[in-house]
Structures are given as structure tokens and as C-alpha cells.
Amino acid sequence: MEKTIGNPLSWTARQFGSAGDHIAATAAELGGDALAPPRIKRLSMEDVWAALRAGKEDFLACRTDAIFAVLIYPLMGLALIAIGFHVDRMPLLFPMLAGFALLGPVAAVGLYEMSRRREAGESVSWQSAFAVIQSPAFGAVLVLGLYMLGLFVVWMYAALQIYNWTLGPGSPASLAAFATDIATTPQGWTMVLSGFAVGFAFALVALAMSVVSFPLLLDRHVGVPVAIVTSFRVLQRNPGVTLAWGAVVAAGLVLGALPFLAGLVVVMPILGHATWHFYRRAIG
């Protein structure tokens, strides 16, 4: 067939038309078009272990791709450590690292997409992790990610207020002096206990919001409100199993943080892939 040079104006119009269609589809995805809420399954601890096994299989099947996709996660964590060791921000070092886990579901979105494609029998490469950007669901995922970021900011503010109430408001003289105050003074113990209590509350809210919401947005046209409500309903229907899942994820992130967050390069992709499979077991 003879090829001709296309009209630049018509080509530009087509590109704008395609972009407009994509934006319209993305905007529609925010509200969703589900006629009925997703059905929540009854879970058991076997579902937790099965999700972890499936996550490990996904990781082994596309190991190089997964490591490449999440390499930025430990690098960002190291950046937080560098910021935290500034003397003025030292009291916020641990809250930064602990609260950074609130953003884990956002960082793992690409892994959910890889698991979804592998489950569907599609080819998977490192580009698959970034294909979410071209998906109509990306706008909804971005909005939910902003919610999680807002939760992280509120947690950091709460942690700062706890420090000001106990050992603050002045900056510690050094890291050694700060550690000594924490371990040997009533104010230090009060800060630790209060921080753990408040941090647990934030972690519970984050778990309830995100345990299945991000994979659900990628898999179905439900919209952000339904995704969040469904995630809360999973916790409500399966409180023990969901809390156990959160504990497994938290323990994995702690182990992955040793040494110097390097373990997250392996732990993060396994947990990310496993989260997709946990979602598939939780939603009918």
C-alpha cells in the first residue's frame, strides 16, 4: 500500500482527541460505575499464607523486573534517614521511617499491575509496572495516594506534638543525648509509649483504607469512595485475619529495613505481589 504524509493538523487533532478520551475515562474512574458493592469473602489464616506464597512465585517469575520497579523505595528511605539525622529533625527520624510504611501501598501499585497481568496470562516486563500511568484507573489511584500522603503528614504532625509535649520543644544536643533521654527519663518513656499508641491508631486507619483499595481500583471500575468503603468492610468482616495480614506486612518491612533498608529490595516486591493475591482472596 502506498504511504502518504498525513496532514499535521489532522494528526494533532487525533492526538488531542485521544488525550481527551483518556482524561474523560480517568475522571469517570474517580466516581466509578459499579452498580453493586463488591462482595466480601470470609477469610482464614490460610489465605494469608497462600497470598504470601503466590507473591513469592510472582517475585521469582519476574524477579529482575520487580527489583527494578521498587529500587526507588529503599533509596527514598535512605533519603529520609539523611534528613532525619539533621539535629533539628532528629526526633522525627523514627516517625518518618515508621510513617513511610503508610505510603507502601502507593509505592507498590506497579507490582499489583504486574501480578494482575501475570494472572491474566499476559506478558510482564518492567514497563508493566509503569503501565498504570496510562490506565483510566490512574486518576483514582492518584487521588487515593494523596489521601495516604495526607495521613502521613498528619502522623508527622502528631509525632512532633508528642515530642514537644515530652522532651521538647528544643532540639536534642546530639543523637547520643537524645537516645539517653529516651531510655533514662520518664519523659522519654512517655514519648515512646504515646508514640506507639498514636502510631498504632494511624497504622490501623491506613490498613483499613488500603488493604484492598488500590488493587480494587486497578481491577474494577468502582471509584475511590467504594474502594475505601470496601477496604473498611474487609477489615470489619475479617478483623483477625486482616490485622494478622497487617502484622505480617509490618514485620516484613521491619526485617527488610535491616541492614540500611537493603532488604526492602526483596521484601517489598514479595509483599506487593502478595497484596494483589490477598485482594483476590478477599473480594468475590
N, C-alpha and C positions, 0 to 999 in steps of 0.2 A: 504494500500500500504506500502511495506517495505521501510523504510527510510535508506539511506546510508550517510556516511560522505563525503561531497564534497571535491574535490581537492582544497587546499588553493590557489594554483597558478591560477586555473581557476576562483575561486571566486574573487580574487584580480583583474584579468583581466576584469571580468564583471563590477566590481565597477569602475575601471578606464574608461571603455567604457561608462558607464552611465554618469560619470562625464564629459567625453569629449563631449558626445552628448549634455549635459546641457550647457556647455561652448559655444559650437558651436551655439546652439539655442539663447543663450544670446547675443553673438556677432552679430548674424544676426538681432536680435531685435533692435540693435542700429541704423541700417540704415532703417529697416522696409521693408515690401514687398507690401505696398499699391500701387495699380495701379492708383488710383484717389484720390485726396484730399477729406477729409470728407466734407459733406455738412453742411453749417452753417444755422441754423434756425433763423427766426425773433423772437425776444423775447419781452416780456412785463413785467411790474412790477408784474403781477400775477404769472409769472414764478419764480420770486424771492421769493414771499411768499409761493408758492407751494413747492419750494425746501426746504425752512426752515421747513415747516410742515412735509415734508417727512423725513427730517433729524431728527426732534424731534421724529417721530414714530420709526425710526431706533434706536435712542438712548434708547427709552423706551423699545424696544423689546430686546435689548442686553445691558442693562444698566451697569451691573457689568463688562461685558467684555470690553465695551468701556472705562469705567473709568480706568480699569486696564491698558489698552493699552496706555492711554495718561497721566498717572500719572507722567511719566518722564518729561513731558512738563513743568508743574509748578515747579518741582524740579530743572530743568535746569535754569529756570528763576530766582529762588531764588539764585542759584549759581552765576548768572550774577550780581544780586544785591550785593552779598557779595564781589565780585570782584570790583564792581563799587564804594563801599564805602571806598576802599583804596584811600587815599588822592590824590595820583598821578593820579588815573584813574577816579576820581570823575566827571570831566567834560564829561566823556563818558558814565555815568550811564544812562541818558535818551536816548541817541542814541543807546546804547546797547539794552534797553528794546523795543524801537520803531523798531529798525532794526531786532530784534529777530522775529518779525512778518513775515519778509521776508522768514524765514525758516519754517513757519507754514505749507505750502503745503507739505513740505518734511515730517514733523512730522505726518501728517495726512494720509499718504499713506496707512497705515494699516486699517484706517477707511474706505477708499474708497473700499478696498478689501472686508471688512465686508459687506458694503452696496451692492456691486456687487453680492456677494454670496446670500445675503438675497433676492435680487431682482430676482435672478435666481431660488429661491426656495431651495437652498442648506442649509445644517445645518451650523450654525455660532457659533463659540466658540472663546475663547481668542487666540487659536492657529491660527485662521483665519487671525488675524492682522499681524502675522509674516510669513504667507504663501507666502507673496510677495518675500521673500528671495529665495524661491525655484522656483519662476516663471521665465520663459525666459525673461520677461519684466524687471527683477530686474536690469540688467546691464544698460538699458536705463534710468530707474528711478534714478539709482545712478549717472549717468552722468548728468542728468538734476538737480539733487540735488546739485552736485558740482558747476554747473552754479549759482544756487541760493546762495550757500555758498560764491562763488566769489563775487557776487553782495553785499552780506552782508559785506565782507571785504572791498570792495571799499567804501561802505557807511560809515564804521567806519573811514576810512582814510579821507574821505571828512569832516566828523564831527570834527575830530581832527584838520584839517586845518582851519575850521571855528572858532574853539576855539582859535587857535594860532593867527588868524588874528584879533580877537576881544578882548578877555580877557586874552589871553595867552601871551607868551608861558609858563610862570611859573605856578606851581601848586597853587591852591587856599589854603589859610591858614586853612580853615575849611569849613564844609558844610554850616554853618550859614553865613560866609563871602561870600561864593560862591553864595548863594541864594540872599544875599543883593546886590551884584554886578549885578546880572541878573536883579533884579527888579528896581534898582535905578540909573543905569548908562546907557548912550547912547550905550556904547559898549555891555552891556548886552542885551539891546533890539535888537541891530543889530544882535547879535549872535542868539537870539531866532527867529527873522523873517527870517534870512538867513537859519537857520537850518530847519525851517518849509518848506521853498520854495524848498530847495535842497532835503529834505526828501520826499516831495510830488512827486518830479520827480522820485526818486528811487522807491517809492511805486507804481507809475504808471507803470514803467518798470516791476516791479515784478508782478503786476496784469496782465499785458499784456502777460508776459511769462508763467504764471502758472494758469490762471483762469480755463482752461480745460486740460492743457497739461498732468498733472500727471494721472488723471483718464483716459484720452485717451490712454496713453501708456499701462495701465493695461487692457484696454478693446479691443484694436485693435493693429495690427502689423503695425504701421505706422512709427516708428523710431523717434528719437529725433528731427531732423530738421523739419519734418512735424508736429510733436506735437506742437512745439514752434510757427511755422507759423500759424497753425490752431488757436492757442490761441490768437495770434495777430488779426487774421481775425474775431474772435468772438467780440473782442473789436471794431474793425473797423465797423462791420455790426450793432452792438448793443451798441453804445458808452454810451448812457444814462443809459440803464439797467445794463450794465457791471460795470460802475462807481458806480451806486447805490448798486450793489452787493458788490463791494469792500468797500463801505462806511459802509454797514451793517456788514461785516466781521470785519472791523476796530473797529466799535463801540462795537461789541460783545467782541472783545479781550480787549478793554479798560475796559468794565464793568467786564469782567472775571478776570482782574488783581486786582480787589478790593474784599476783602482785601487780600493783600500779595499774589496775584496770585492764591488764592484758588479757585476762581470762574472758572478758566480755566478748572478745572476737569469736569465741566458740560458744559461750553460754547464750549470748544474745540471739544468734540465729536459731539455735535449738528452741529457745523459749518462744521466739517469734513464730516459727513454723508451728510449734505445739499449740499456740494460742488459736491459730486457724482451726486446728483439729478439735480443740476444746469447744470452739464455737459451733462446729458442725455437729458435735455430740449434744450440745445444749439446745439447739434450735431445730425444731421439726420442720 
